[in-house]
Amino acid sequence: MTTDIPLGNRVAVLEPARTARRTARVLIVDDSAIVRFGLRQLFVADPQLSVVGEAGSPRDALAIADRCPPDLLIIDADLGRDGAGIDLARHVLERHRVVRVLVLTAGRDRAVMMRAMRVGVHGYLRKSADTPEIQRAAHALIRGESVFDAPAATSGPATEILHGTEARAAEPTTRAFGSAGLTERENQVLRLLAVGMSNREIGRRLVISEATVKFHVRNLRDKLEVRRRTEIVYTATRQGIV
């Protein structure tokens, strides 16, 4: 709808304002200048993502994040010393809960991934991932989804996207683990159980109800043939599932 504003004998016609889609702000943190340059170039032509800062140390990253909180933080897992990036992610999330965090790592240490998940990061990928894969992960996080490197024991895509809706979560796809066939959602719940999350915390992470989490936990008990919740992770570990 246009608006006519009288200006003496003239009329100025104002076109309706168009609501521009805000570009998501990205902060890149890596102690390697060449890696930061590569990631920055990756998003140069992306109309939905804009790199607003980069840092090579936790101190500089915190200063930038506090001054201008990003929508997405892409961070190296180590930053020059083991786990420094995970510690930085924890500090940023404590100060700015709305920031989405994607951790990149040069290794494939499951313990590091579990620690990152426990801190509350939303994505975890190897630096050896293809460029389009890193781009897809960044966009998935901005949409409210989570992306984690699939375990070496699994087949199929290199990464697994944990969608933020129950409708997508209901996919019947199964994975064969030992004698159990777990659905994608059951596998996701199992991973979060493995890092010590409660049903409520799992529900918040996967954006599903606590009752739905209980349903999946019950299915895990049945499929793994255990009686107690505490036995689920132990048995899954013994079978090489997690």
FENUR-V691357 format. One record per residue. N is the residue number from 1. PSI is psi as a letter, one per 40 degrees, with the letter a starting at -180 (999 if undefined). OMEGA is omega as a letter, one per 20 degrees, with the letter a starting at -180 (none if undefined). NEAR is the number of other C-alpha atoms within 8 Angstrom. Layout:
{{N	PSI	OMEGA	NEAR} {N	PSI	OMEGA	NEAR}}
This chain:
{{1	h	r	4} {2	i	r	7} {3	h	r	8} {4	h	r	8} {5	h	a	8} {6	h	r	8} {7	g	a	7} {8	b	r	5} {9	e	a	5} {10	i	r	6} {11	h	r	9} {12	h	a	8} {13	h	r	8} {14	h	r	8} {15	i	r	7} {16	h	a	7} {17	h	r	4} {18	h	r	4} {19	h	a	4} {20	i	r	4} {21	h	a	4} {22	h	r	5} {23	h	a	8} {24	h	a	11} {25	h	a	11} {26	h	r	14} {27	h	a	14} {28	h	a	14} {29	h	r	15} {30	i	a	14} {31	e	r	10} {32	h	a	7} {33	d	a	8} {34	d	r	6} {35	d	r	8} {36	d	r	12} {37	d	a	8} {38	d	r	8} {39	d	r	9} {40	d	r	10} {41	d	a	8} {42	d	a	10} {43	e	a	11} {44	d	a	8} {45	e	a	6} {46	h	a	8} {47	e	a	6} {48	e	a	7} {49	h	r	10} {50	h	r	12} {51	h	a	12} {52	e	r	8} {53	i	r	8} {54	i	a	11} {55	i	a	12} {56	e	a	12} {57	i	r	10} {58	d	a	12} {59	d	r	6} {60	d	a	9} {61	d	r	12} {62	d	r	10} {63	d	r	8} {64	d	a	10} {65	d	r	11} {66	d	a	8} {67	d	a	6} {68	g	a	6} {69	h	r	9} {70	i	r	12} {71	d	a	11} {72	h	r	15} {73	h	r	13} {74	h	a	12} {75	i	r	13} {76	i	a	12} {77	d	a	12} {78	d	a	11} {79	f	r	14} {80	e	r	6} {81	i	a	6} {82	h	r	7} {83	e	a	10} {84	d	r	12} {85	d	r	13} {86	d	r	13} {87	d	r	8} {88	d	r	10} {89	d	r	12} {90	d	a	10} {91	d	a	8} {92	d	a	12} {93	d	r	11} {94	d	a	7} {95	d	a	7} {96	g	a	8} {97	d	a	7} {98	e	a	6} {99	h	r	12} {100	h	a	11} {101	h	r	13} {102	h	r	15} {103	h	r	15} {104	h	a	12} {105	i	r	12} {106	e	a	7} {107	a	r	5} {108	f	a	6} {109	h	a	6} {110	d	a	7} {111	d	r	6} {112	d	r	8} {113	d	r	9} {114	d	r	9} {115	d	r	10} {116	d	r	12} {117	d	a	11} {118	d	r	10} {119	d	r	9} {120	e	r	8} {121	i	a	13} {122	e	r	13} {123	i	a	12} {124	h	a	14} {125	i	r	14} {126	i	r	11} {127	e	r	7} {128	e	r	5} {129	i	r	8} {130	i	r	6} {131	d	r	7} {132	d	a	6} {133	d	r	8} {134	d	r	10} {135	d	r	10} {136	d	r	8} {137	d	r	11} {138	d	r	10} {139	d	r	8} {140	d	r	12} {141	d	r	16} {142	d	r	11} {143	e	r	6} {144	e	r	8} {145	i	r	12} {146	i	a	13} {147	h	r	15} {148	i	r	12} {149	h	r	10} {150	i	r	9} {151	i	a	7} {152	d	a	5} {153	e	a	6} {154	i	r	7} {155	i	r	5} {156	a	a	4} {157	i	a	6} {158	d	r	6} {159	i	a	9} {160	h	r	9} {161	h	r	9} {162	h	a	11} {163	i	a	11} {164	f	r	10} {165	i	r	9} {166	d	a	9} {167	d	r	6} {168	d	a	8} {169	e	a	10} {170	e	a	7} {171	h	a	9} {172	e	a	6} {173	h	a	6} {174	i	r	8} {175	i	a	9} {176	h	r	8} {177	h	a	10} {178	b	a	8} {179	e	a	6} {180	i	r	8} {181	h	a	10} {182	h	r	13} {183	i	r	11} {184	d	a	12} {185	d	r	11} {186	d	r	12} {187	d	r	9} {188	d	r	9} {189	d	r	12} {190	d	r	13} {191	d	a	9} {192	d	r	11} {193	d	a	11} {194	d	r	9} {195	e	r	10} {196	e	a	7} {197	i	r	11} {198	i	r	7} {199	d	a	9} {200	d	r	9} {201	d	r	8} {202	d	r	14} {203	d	r	13} {204	d	a	9} {205	d	a	7} {206	e	a	10} {207	f	r	9} {208	i	a	11} {209	i	r	9} {210	d	r	10} {211	d	r	6} {212	d	r	9} {213	d	r	13} {214	d	r	9} {215	d	a	8} {216	d	r	11} {217	d	r	12} {218	d	r	8} {219	d	r	9} {220	d	r	12} {221	d	a	13} {222	d	a	9} {223	d	r	10} {224	e	r	11} {225	f	r	6} {226	i	a	11} {227	d	a	7} {228	i	r	7} {229	d	a	8} {230	e	a	6} {231	e	a	9} {232	d	a	13} {233	d	a	11} {234	d	a	8} {235	d	r	10} {236	d	r	11} {237	d	r	9} {238	d	a	7} {239	e	r	8} {240	e	a	9} {241	d	a	9} {242	999	none	9}}
